[in-house]
Amino acid sequence: MEFYPFGYGKRSCAGIALAERMLMFILASLLHSFEWELPKDSVIDFKEKFGIVNKKLNPLVAIPTPSLSNSDLYLA
């Protein structure tokens, strides 16, 4: 049995095409607009918790700080 998160066939989600196209733009915007760093004295833990879906054993925590000093530059 395969799982289709947006449905399949006639009952598929009408927004899947938009979601697939927008996901990369949203991710790129977040990566470009912020400087990302880890909290002090922390390291990235690659351990996984096994189950139906593999998840990180300890969630990743990152601190975003705006990369541009003028907040007006972020407005479209």
PyMOL Python script that loads the backbone (N, CA, C, O; Angstrom):
from pymol import cmd

cmd.read_pdbstr("""\
ATOM      1  N   MET A   1       0.846  -1.180   0.000  1.00  0.00           N
ATOM      2  CA  MET A   1       0.000   0.000   0.000  1.00  0.00           C
ATOM      3  C   MET A   1       0.887   1.236   0.000  1.00  0.00           C
ATOM      4  O   MET A   1       1.790   1.358   0.827  1.00  0.00           O
ATOM      5  N   GLU A   2       0.632   2.141  -0.916  1.00  0.00           N
ATOM      6  CA  GLU A   2       1.401   3.374  -0.976  1.00  0.00           C
ATOM      7  C   GLU A   2       0.554   4.518  -0.441  1.00  0.00           C
ATOM      8  O   GLU A   2      -0.668   4.525  -0.588  1.00  0.00           O
ATOM      9  N   PHE A   3       1.208   5.469   0.171  1.00  0.00           N
ATOM     10  CA  PHE A   3       0.529   6.620   0.751  1.00  0.00           C
ATOM     11  C   PHE A   3       0.748   7.830  -0.140  1.00  0.00           C
ATOM     12  O   PHE A   3       1.888   8.200  -0.422  1.00  0.00           O
ATOM     13  N   TYR A   4      -0.329   8.440  -0.578  1.00  0.00           N
ATOM     14  CA  TYR A   4      -0.265   9.657  -1.387  1.00  0.00           C
ATOM     15  C   TYR A   4      -0.826  10.798  -0.543  1.00  0.00           C
ATOM     16  O   TYR A   4      -2.041  10.871  -0.358  1.00  0.00           O
ATOM     17  N   PRO A   5       0.018  11.688  -0.026  1.00  0.00           N
ATOM     18  CA  PRO A   5      -0.453  12.698   0.916  1.00  0.00           C
ATOM     19  C   PRO A   5      -1.463  13.680   0.329  1.00  0.00           C
ATOM     20  O   PRO A   5      -2.245  14.264   1.080  1.00  0.00           O
ATOM     21  N   PHE A   6      -1.471  13.881  -0.986  1.00  0.00           N
ATOM     22  CA  PHE A   6      -2.416  14.808  -1.587  1.00  0.00           C
ATOM     23  C   PHE A   6      -3.555  14.081  -2.297  1.00  0.00           C
ATOM     24  O   PHE A   6      -4.297  14.703  -3.057  1.00  0.00           O
ATOM     25  N   GLY A   7      -3.704  12.807  -2.069  1.00  0.00           N
ATOM     26  CA  GLY A   7      -4.732  12.039  -2.748  1.00  0.00           C
ATOM     27  C   GLY A   7      -4.230  11.577  -4.107  1.00  0.00           C
ATOM     28  O   GLY A   7      -3.085  11.832  -4.477  1.00  0.00           O
ATOM     29  N   TYR A   8      -5.083  10.908  -4.832  1.00  0.00           N
ATOM     30  CA  TYR A   8      -4.649  10.348  -6.105  1.00  0.00           C
ATOM     31  C   TYR A   8      -5.863  10.211  -7.010  1.00  0.00           C
ATOM     32  O   TYR A   8      -6.951   9.887  -6.535  1.00  0.00           O
ATOM     33  N   GLY A   9      -5.697  10.448  -8.288  1.00  0.00           N
ATOM     34  CA  GLY A   9      -6.789  10.284  -9.242  1.00  0.00           C
ATOM     35  C   GLY A   9      -7.778  11.429  -9.168  1.00  0.00           C
ATOM     36  O   GLY A   9      -7.394  12.588  -9.013  1.00  0.00           O
ATOM     37  N   LYS A  10      -9.060  11.095  -9.281  1.00  0.00           N
ATOM     38  CA  LYS A  10     -10.110  12.120  -9.293  1.00  0.00           C
ATOM     39  C   LYS A  10     -10.207  12.872  -7.973  1.00  0.00           C
ATOM     40  O   LYS A  10     -10.651  14.020  -7.940  1.00  0.00           O
ATOM     41  N   ARG A  11      -9.797  12.236  -6.897  1.00  0.00           N
ATOM     42  CA  ARG A  11      -9.941  12.855  -5.576  1.00  0.00           C
ATOM     43  C   ARG A  11      -8.674  13.569  -5.125  1.00  0.00           C
ATOM     44  O   ARG A  11      -8.518  13.859  -3.939  1.00  0.00           O
ATOM     45  N   SER A  12      -7.778  13.853  -6.045  1.00  0.00           N
ATOM     46  CA  SER A  12      -6.514  14.488  -5.656  1.00  0.00           C
ATOM     47  C   SER A  12      -6.738  15.947  -5.272  1.00  0.00           C
ATOM     48  O   SER A  12      -7.729  16.565  -5.662  1.00  0.00           O
ATOM     49  N   CYS A  13      -5.825  16.463  -4.523  1.00  0.00           N
ATOM     50  CA  CYS A  13      -5.891  17.837  -4.053  1.00  0.00           C
ATOM     51  C   CYS A  13      -5.626  18.785  -5.215  1.00  0.00           C
ATOM     52  O   CYS A  13      -4.666  18.605  -5.965  1.00  0.00           O
ATOM     53  N   ALA A  14      -6.467  19.779  -5.360  1.00  0.00           N
ATOM     54  CA  ALA A  14      -6.301  20.742  -6.450  1.00  0.00           C
ATOM     55  C   ALA A  14      -5.085  21.636  -6.227  1.00  0.00           C
ATOM     56  O   ALA A  14      -4.579  22.229  -7.180  1.00  0.00           O
ATOM     57  N   GLY A  15      -4.612  21.744  -5.005  1.00  0.00           N
ATOM     58  CA  GLY A  15      -3.499  22.632  -4.702  1.00  0.00           C
ATOM     59  C   GLY A  15      -2.128  21.993  -4.774  1.00  0.00           C
ATOM     60  O   GLY A  15      -1.136  22.652  -4.463  1.00  0.00           O
ATOM     61  N   ILE A  16      -2.034  20.725  -5.176  1.00  0.00           N
ATOM     62  CA  ILE A  16      -0.732  20.057  -5.191  1.00  0.00           C
ATOM     63  C   ILE A  16       0.242  20.723  -6.155  1.00  0.00           C
ATOM     64  O   ILE A  16       1.427  20.837  -5.842  1.00  0.00           O
ATOM     65  N   ALA A  17      -0.223  21.161  -7.310  1.00  0.00           N
ATOM     66  CA  ALA A  17       0.672  21.797  -8.281  1.00  0.00           C
ATOM     67  C   ALA A  17       1.238  23.092  -7.712  1.00  0.00           C
ATOM     68  O   ALA A  17       2.425  23.376  -7.871  1.00  0.00           O
ATOM     69  N   LEU A  18       0.394  23.876  -7.052  1.00  0.00           N
ATOM     70  CA  LEU A  18       0.861  25.114  -6.437  1.00  0.00           C
ATOM     71  C   LEU A  18       1.831  24.820  -5.298  1.00  0.00           C
ATOM     72  O   LEU A  18       2.853  25.492  -5.164  1.00  0.00           O
ATOM     73  N   ALA A  19       1.518  23.823  -4.479  1.00  0.00           N
ATOM     74  CA  ALA A  19       2.388  23.476  -3.354  1.00  0.00           C
ATOM     75  C   ALA A  19       3.762  23.027  -3.825  1.00  0.00           C
ATOM     76  O   ALA A  19       4.773  23.408  -3.236  1.00  0.00           O
ATOM     77  N   GLU A  20       3.810  22.222  -4.879  1.00  0.00           N
ATOM     78  CA  GLU A  20       5.099  21.749  -5.391  1.00  0.00           C
ATOM     79  C   GLU A  20       5.945  22.889  -5.938  1.00  0.00           C
ATOM     80  O   GLU A  20       7.164  22.894  -5.765  1.00  0.00           O
ATOM     81  N   ARG A  21       5.310  23.855  -6.597  1.00  0.00           N
ATOM     82  CA  ARG A  21       6.051  24.978  -7.172  1.00  0.00           C
ATOM     83  C   ARG A  21       6.479  25.989  -6.112  1.00  0.00           C
ATOM     84  O   ARG A  21       7.570  26.553  -6.201  1.00  0.00           O
ATOM     85  N   MET A  22       5.633  26.223  -5.110  1.00  0.00           N
ATOM     86  CA  MET A  22       5.914  27.249  -4.112  1.00  0.00           C
ATOM     87  C   MET A  22       6.902  26.791  -3.047  1.00  0.00           C
ATOM     88  O   MET A  22       7.592  27.620  -2.455  1.00  0.00           O
ATOM     89  N   LEU A  23       6.983  25.495  -2.792  1.00  0.00           N
ATOM     90  CA  LEU A  23       7.844  24.993  -1.729  1.00  0.00           C
ATOM     91  C   LEU A  23       9.290  25.411  -1.921  1.00  0.00           C
ATOM     92  O   LEU A  23       9.932  25.862  -0.973  1.00  0.00           O
ATOM     93  N   MET A  24       9.817  25.269  -3.134  1.00  0.00           N
ATOM     94  CA  MET A  24      11.218  25.628  -3.353  1.00  0.00           C
ATOM     95  C   MET A  24      11.439  27.134  -3.239  1.00  0.00           C
ATOM     96  O   MET A  24      12.505  27.562  -2.795  1.00  0.00           O
ATOM     97  N   PHE A  25      10.459  27.946  -3.628  1.00  0.00           N
ATOM     98  CA  PHE A  25      10.605  29.390  -3.519  1.00  0.00           C
ATOM     99  C   PHE A  25      10.554  29.852  -2.062  1.00  0.00           C
ATOM    100  O   PHE A  25      11.298  30.750  -1.669  1.00  0.00           O
ATOM    101  N   ILE A  26       9.692  29.249  -1.275  1.00  0.00           N
ATOM    102  CA  ILE A  26       9.597  29.599   0.143  1.00  0.00           C
ATOM    103  C   ILE A  26      10.875  29.201   0.874  1.00  0.00           C
ATOM    104  O   ILE A  26      11.403  29.979   1.668  1.00  0.00           O
ATOM    105  N   LEU A  27      11.371  28.003   0.612  1.00  0.00           N
ATOM    106  CA  LEU A  27      12.608  27.549   1.242  1.00  0.00           C
ATOM    107  C   LEU A  27      13.786  28.432   0.837  1.00  0.00           C
ATOM    108  O   LEU A  27      14.598  28.806   1.682  1.00  0.00           O
ATOM    109  N   ALA A  28      13.883  28.765  -0.445  1.00  0.00           N
ATOM    110  CA  ALA A  28      14.967  29.632  -0.915  1.00  0.00           C
ATOM    111  C   ALA A  28      14.873  31.011  -0.290  1.00  0.00           C
ATOM    112  O   ALA A  28      15.897  31.605   0.050  1.00  0.00           O
ATOM    113  N   SER A  29      13.673  31.526  -0.134  1.00  0.00           N
ATOM    114  CA  SER A  29      13.486  32.836   0.485  1.00  0.00           C
ATOM    115  C   SER A  29      13.930  32.826   1.948  1.00  0.00           C
ATOM    116  O   SER A  29      14.571  33.769   2.411  1.00  0.00           O
ATOM    117  N   LEU A  30      13.590  31.762   2.673  1.00  0.00           N
ATOM    118  CA  LEU A  30      14.018  31.658   4.070  1.00  0.00           C
ATOM    119  C   LEU A  30      15.536  31.545   4.184  1.00  0.00           C
ATOM    120  O   LEU A  30      16.146  32.177   5.046  1.00  0.00           O
ATOM    121  N   LEU A  31      16.140  30.744   3.317  1.00  0.00           N
ATOM    122  CA  LEU A  31      17.592  30.578   3.370  1.00  0.00           C
ATOM    123  C   LEU A  31      18.313  31.865   2.996  1.00  0.00           C
ATOM    124  O   LEU A  31      19.349  32.184   3.580  1.00  0.00           O
ATOM    125  N   HIS A  32      17.784  32.602   2.037  1.00  0.00           N
ATOM    126  CA  HIS A  32      18.431  33.825   1.564  1.00  0.00           C
ATOM    127  C   HIS A  32      18.233  34.998   2.527  1.00  0.00           C
ATOM    128  O   HIS A  32      19.129  35.828   2.675  1.00  0.00           O
ATOM    129  N   SER A  33      17.079  35.077   3.176  1.00  0.00           N
ATOM    130  CA  SER A  33      16.737  36.239   3.989  1.00  0.00           C
ATOM    131  C   SER A  33      17.324  36.205   5.389  1.00  0.00           C
ATOM    132  O   SER A  33      17.347  37.234   6.066  1.00  0.00           O
ATOM    133  N   PHE A  34      17.795  35.060   5.839  1.00  0.00           N
ATOM    134  CA  PHE A  34      18.277  34.943   7.207  1.00  0.00           C
ATOM    135  C   PHE A  34      19.662  34.314   7.246  1.00  0.00           C
ATOM    136  O   PHE A  34      20.040  33.534   6.372  1.00  0.00           O
ATOM    137  N   GLU A  35      20.400  34.675   8.279  1.00  0.00           N
ATOM    138  CA  GLU A  35      21.643  33.985   8.628  1.00  0.00           C
ATOM    139  C   GLU A  35      21.251  32.960   9.688  1.00  0.00           C
ATOM    140  O   GLU A  35      20.645  33.313  10.700  1.00  0.00           O
ATOM    141  N   TRP A  36      21.589  31.711   9.464  1.00  0.00           N
ATOM    142  CA  TRP A  36      21.184  30.635  10.358  1.00  0.00           C
ATOM    143  C   TRP A  36      22.374  30.171  11.187  1.00  0.00           C
ATOM    144  O   TRP A  36      23.469  29.978  10.658  1.00  0.00           O
ATOM    145  N   GLU A  37      22.157  29.994  12.485  1.00  0.00           N
ATOM    146  CA  GLU A  37      23.220  29.491  13.361  1.00  0.00           C
ATOM    147  C   GLU A  37      22.618  28.592  14.436  1.00  0.00           C
ATOM    148  O   GLU A  37      21.431  28.672  14.751  1.00  0.00           O
ATOM    149  N   LEU A  38      23.457  27.752  14.975  1.00  0.00           N
ATOM    150  CA  LEU A  38      23.049  26.864  16.063  1.00  0.00           C
ATOM    151  C   LEU A  38      23.176  27.594  17.393  1.00  0.00           C
ATOM    152  O   LEU A  38      23.988  28.511  17.513  1.00  0.00           O
ATOM    153  N   PRO A  39      22.390  27.206  18.393  1.00  0.00           N
ATOM    154  CA  PRO A  39      22.591  27.770  19.727  1.00  0.00           C
ATOM    155  C   PRO A  39      23.999  27.452  20.222  1.00  0.00           C
ATOM    156  O   PRO A  39      24.623  26.489  19.777  1.00  0.00           O
ATOM    157  N   LYS A  40      24.486  28.267  21.139  1.00  0.00           N
ATOM    158  CA  LYS A  40      25.840  28.067  21.668  1.00  0.00           C
ATOM    159  C   LYS A  40      25.961  26.695  22.322  1.00  0.00           C
ATOM    160  O   LYS A  40      25.022  26.197  22.943  1.00  0.00           O
ATOM    161  N   ASP A  41      27.126  26.104  22.169  1.00  0.00           N
ATOM    162  CA  ASP A  41      27.457  24.798  22.754  1.00  0.00           C
ATOM    163  C   ASP A  41      26.522  23.679  22.283  1.00  0.00           C
ATOM    164  O   ASP A  41      26.230  22.757  23.045  1.00  0.00           O
ATOM    165  N   SER A  42      26.058  23.755  21.047  1.00  0.00           N
ATOM    166  CA  SER A  42      25.239  22.661  20.526  1.00  0.00           C
ATOM    167  C   SER A  42      25.850  22.153  19.224  1.00  0.00           C
ATOM    168  O   SER A  42      26.536  22.885  18.511  1.00  0.00           O
ATOM    169  N   VAL A  43      25.587  20.906  18.941  1.00  0.00           N
ATOM    170  CA  VAL A  43      26.068  20.278  17.714  1.00  0.00           C
ATOM    171  C   VAL A  43      24.870  19.630  17.020  1.00  0.00           C
ATOM    172  O   VAL A  43      23.844  19.366  17.646  1.00  0.00           O
ATOM    173  N   ILE A  44      25.013  19.383  15.737  1.00  0.00           N
ATOM    174  CA  ILE A  44      23.941  18.731  14.992  1.00  0.00           C
ATOM    175  C   ILE A  44      23.979  17.238  15.301  1.00  0.00           C
ATOM    176  O   ILE A  44      25.000  16.576  15.120  1.00  0.00           O
ATOM    177  N   ASP A  45      22.855  16.730  15.765  1.00  0.00           N
ATOM    178  CA  ASP A  45      22.722  15.317  16.104  1.00  0.00           C
ATOM    179  C   ASP A  45      22.041  14.599  14.945  1.00  0.00           C
ATOM    180  O   ASP A  45      20.931  14.964  14.556  1.00  0.00           O
ATOM    181  N   PHE A  46      22.699  13.578  14.389  1.00  0.00           N
ATOM    182  CA  PHE A  46      22.161  12.860  13.241  1.00  0.00           C
ATOM    183  C   PHE A  46      21.463  11.560  13.627  1.00  0.00           C
ATOM    184  O   PHE A  46      21.146  10.753  12.753  1.00  0.00           O
ATOM    185  N   LYS A  47      21.219  11.342  14.911  1.00  0.00           N
ATOM    186  CA  LYS A  47      20.544  10.119  15.347  1.00  0.00           C
ATOM    187  C   LYS A  47      19.070  10.171  14.956  1.00  0.00           C
ATOM    188  O   LYS A  47      18.446  11.232  14.960  1.00  0.00           O
ATOM    189  N   GLU A  48      18.529   8.998  14.617  1.00  0.00           N
ATOM    190  CA  GLU A  48      17.140   8.911  14.185  1.00  0.00           C
ATOM    191  C   GLU A  48      16.324   8.045  15.124  1.00  0.00           C
ATOM    192  O   GLU A  48      16.843   7.146  15.787  1.00  0.00           O
ATOM    193  N   LYS A  49      15.030   8.338  15.164  1.00  0.00           N
ATOM    194  CA  LYS A  49      14.064   7.525  15.901  1.00  0.00           C
ATOM    195  C   LYS A  49      13.285   6.754  14.843  1.00  0.00           C
ATOM    196  O   LYS A  49      12.634   7.356  13.989  1.00  0.00           O
ATOM    197  N   PHE A  50      13.347   5.437  14.893  1.00  0.00           N
ATOM    198  CA  PHE A  50      12.743   4.618  13.856  1.00  0.00           C
ATOM    199  C   PHE A  50      11.279   4.338  14.157  1.00  0.00           C
ATOM    200  O   PHE A  50      10.887   4.168  15.311  1.00  0.00           O
ATOM    201  N   GLY A  51      10.494   4.293  13.119  1.00  0.00           N
ATOM    202  CA  GLY A  51       9.072   3.995  13.209  1.00  0.00           C
ATOM    203  C   GLY A  51       8.534   3.895  11.794  1.00  0.00           C
ATOM    204  O   GLY A  51       9.268   3.550  10.868  1.00  0.00           O
ATOM    205  N   ILE A  52       7.265   4.194  11.626  1.00  0.00           N
ATOM    206  CA  ILE A  52       6.701   4.208  10.277  1.00  0.00           C
ATOM    207  C   ILE A  52       7.403   5.272   9.444  1.00  0.00           C
ATOM    208  O   ILE A  52       7.681   5.068   8.262  1.00  0.00           O
ATOM    209  N   VAL A  53       7.685   6.399  10.068  1.00  0.00           N
ATOM    210  CA  VAL A  53       8.435   7.483   9.432  1.00  0.00           C
ATOM    211  C   VAL A  53       9.659   7.751  10.298  1.00  0.00           C
ATOM    212  O   VAL A  53       9.532   7.886  11.515  1.00  0.00           O
ATOM    213  N   ASN A  54      10.834   7.831   9.697  1.00  0.00           N
ATOM    214  CA  ASN A  54      12.036   8.140  10.469  1.00  0.00           C
ATOM    215  C   ASN A  54      12.035   9.611  10.845  1.00  0.00           C
ATOM    216  O   ASN A  54      11.852  10.483   9.995  1.00  0.00           O
ATOM    217  N   LYS A  55      12.238   9.874  12.116  1.00  0.00           N
ATOM    218  CA  LYS A  55      12.306  11.244  12.621  1.00  0.00           C
ATOM    219  C   LYS A  55      13.627  11.422  13.339  1.00  0.00           C
ATOM    220  O   LYS A  55      14.276  10.449  13.723  1.00  0.00           O
ATOM    221  N   LYS A  56      14.022  12.677  13.517  1.00  0.00           N
ATOM    222  CA  LYS A  56      15.224  12.957  14.286  1.00  0.00           C
ATOM    223  C   LYS A  56      14.951  12.640  15.751  1.00  0.00           C
ATOM    224  O   LYS A  56      13.874  12.939  16.268  1.00  0.00           O
ATOM    225  N   LEU A  57      15.923  12.040  16.411  1.00  0.00           N
ATOM    226  CA  LEU A  57      15.771  11.723  17.825  1.00  0.00           C
ATOM    227  C   LEU A  57      15.683  13.009  18.641  1.00  0.00           C
ATOM    228  O   LEU A  57      14.842  13.131  19.532  1.00  0.00           O
ATOM    229  N   ASN A  58      16.551  13.963  18.334  1.00  0.00           N
ATOM    230  CA  ASN A  58      16.520  15.282  18.967  1.00  0.00           C
ATOM    231  C   ASN A  58      16.276  16.314  17.870  1.00  0.00           C
ATOM    232  O   ASN A  58      17.031  16.358  16.899  1.00  0.00           O
ATOM    233  N   PRO A  59      15.239  17.147  17.997  1.00  0.00           N
ATOM    234  CA  PRO A  59      14.926  18.088  16.927  1.00  0.00           C
ATOM    235  C   PRO A  59      16.049  19.101  16.704  1.00  0.00           C
ATOM    236  O   PRO A  59      16.760  19.482  17.634  1.00  0.00           O
ATOM    237  N   LEU A  60      16.187  19.521  15.457  1.00  0.00           N
ATOM    238  CA  LEU A  60      17.181  20.524  15.096  1.00  0.00           C
ATOM    239  C   LEU A  60      16.669  21.896  15.508  1.00  0.00           C
ATOM    240  O   LEU A  60      15.536  22.259  15.193  1.00  0.00           O
ATOM    241  N   VAL A  61      17.495  22.654  16.208  1.00  0.00           N
ATOM    242  CA  VAL A  61      17.147  24.010  16.618  1.00  0.00           C
ATOM    243  C   VAL A  61      18.127  24.952  15.941  1.00  0.00           C
ATOM    244  O   VAL A  61      19.340  24.806  16.092  1.00  0.00           O
ATOM    245  N   ALA A  62      17.606  25.917  15.197  1.00  0.00           N
ATOM    246  CA  ALA A  62      18.437  26.902  14.515  1.00  0.00           C
ATOM    247  C   ALA A  62      17.898  28.288  14.830  1.00  0.00           C
ATOM    248  O   ALA A  62      16.689  28.480  14.959  1.00  0.00           O
ATOM    249  N   ILE A  63      18.800  29.248  14.953  1.00  0.00           N
ATOM    250  CA  ILE A  63      18.421  30.614  15.283  1.00  0.00           C
ATOM    251  C   ILE A  63      18.569  31.478  14.036  1.00  0.00           C
ATOM    252  O   ILE A  63      19.676  31.651  13.527  1.00  0.00           O
ATOM    253  N   PRO A  64      17.439  32.030  13.534  1.00  0.00           N
ATOM    254  CA  PRO A  64      17.535  32.906  12.366  1.00  0.00           C
ATOM    255  C   PRO A  64      17.762  34.353  12.791  1.00  0.00           C
ATOM    256  O   PRO A  64      17.138  34.833  13.737  1.00  0.00           O
ATOM    257  N   THR A  65      18.646  35.038  12.097  1.00  0.00           N
ATOM    258  CA  THR A  65      18.820  36.477  12.273  1.00  0.00           C
ATOM    259  C   THR A  65      18.753  37.106  10.889  1.00  0.00           C
ATOM    260  O   THR A  65      19.340  36.575   9.946  1.00  0.00           O
ATOM    261  N   PRO A  66      18.048  38.230  10.745  1.00  0.00           N
ATOM    262  CA  PRO A  66      17.922  38.847   9.421  1.00  0.00           C
ATOM    263  C   PRO A  66      19.291  39.164   8.831  1.00  0.00           C
ATOM    264  O   PRO A  66      20.172  39.675   9.521  1.00  0.00           O
ATOM    265  N   SER A  67      19.458  38.855   7.548  1.00  0.00           N
ATOM    266  CA  SER A  67      20.758  39.105   6.925  1.00  0.00           C
ATOM    267  C   SER A  67      20.887  40.536   6.433  1.00  0.00           C
ATOM    268  O   SER A  67      22.003  41.009   6.218  1.00  0.00           O
ATOM    269  N   LEU A  68      19.776  41.237   6.248  1.00  0.00           N
ATOM    270  CA  LEU A  68      19.816  42.642   5.853  1.00  0.00           C
ATOM    271  C   LEU A  68      19.438  43.504   7.048  1.00  0.00           C
ATOM    272  O   LEU A  68      18.519  43.162   7.793  1.00  0.00           O
ATOM    273  N   SER A  69      20.133  44.613   7.236  1.00  0.00           N
ATOM    274  CA  SER A  69      19.881  45.447   8.403  1.00  0.00           C
ATOM    275  C   SER A  69      18.623  46.301   8.253  1.00  0.00           C
ATOM    276  O   SER A  69      17.996  46.640   9.256  1.00  0.00           O
ATOM    277  N   ASN A  70      18.242  46.654   7.029  1.00  0.00           N
ATOM    278  CA  ASN A  70      17.077  47.495   6.798  1.00  0.00           C
ATOM    279  C   ASN A  70      15.862  46.610   6.545  1.00  0.00           C
ATOM    280  O   ASN A  70      15.820  45.895   5.544  1.00  0.00           O
ATOM    281  N   SER A  71      14.865  46.647   7.444  1.00  0.00           N
ATOM    282  CA  SER A  71      13.701  45.768   7.303  1.00  0.00           C
ATOM    283  C   SER A  71      12.826  46.143   6.117  1.00  0.00           C
ATOM    284  O   SER A  71      12.044  45.311   5.658  1.00  0.00           O
ATOM    285  N   ASP A  72      12.929  47.375   5.599  1.00  0.00           N
ATOM    286  CA  ASP A  72      12.143  47.762   4.424  1.00  0.00           C
ATOM    287  C   ASP A  72      12.557  46.976   3.187  1.00  0.00           C
ATOM    288  O   ASP A  72      11.764  46.848   2.254  1.00  0.00           O
ATOM    289  N   LEU A  73      13.763  46.452   3.155  1.00  0.00           N
ATOM    290  CA  LEU A  73      14.227  45.692   2.002  1.00  0.00           C
ATOM    291  C   LEU A  73      13.542  44.337   1.890  1.00  0.00           C
ATOM    292  O   LEU A  73      13.591  43.711   0.831  1.00  0.00           O
ATOM    293  N   TYR A  74      12.898  43.869   2.972  1.00  0.00           N
ATOM    294  CA  TYR A  74      12.223  42.579   2.946  1.00  0.00           C
ATOM    295  C   TYR A  74      10.803  42.674   2.402  1.00  0.00           C
ATOM    296  O   TYR A  74      10.207  41.659   2.042  1.00  0.00           O
ATOM    297  N   LEU A  75      10.263  43.873   2.340  1.00  0.00           N
ATOM    298  CA  LEU A  75       8.890  44.035   1.867  1.00  0.00           C
ATOM    299  C   LEU A  75       8.854  44.027   0.353  1.00  0.00           C
ATOM    300  O   LEU A  75       9.696  44.638  -0.304  1.00  0.00           O
ATOM    301  N   ALA A  76       7.879  43.335  -0.190  1.00  0.00           N
ATOM    302  CA  ALA A  76       7.763  43.248  -1.657  1.00  0.00           C
ATOM    303  C   ALA A  76       7.006  44.426  -2.214  1.00  0.00           C
ATOM    304  O   ALA A  76       6.814  44.518  -3.427  1.00  0.00           O
TER     305      ALA A  76
END
""", "prot")
cmd.dss("prot")
cmd.show_as("cartoon", "prot")
cmd.util.cbc("prot")
cmd.orient("prot")
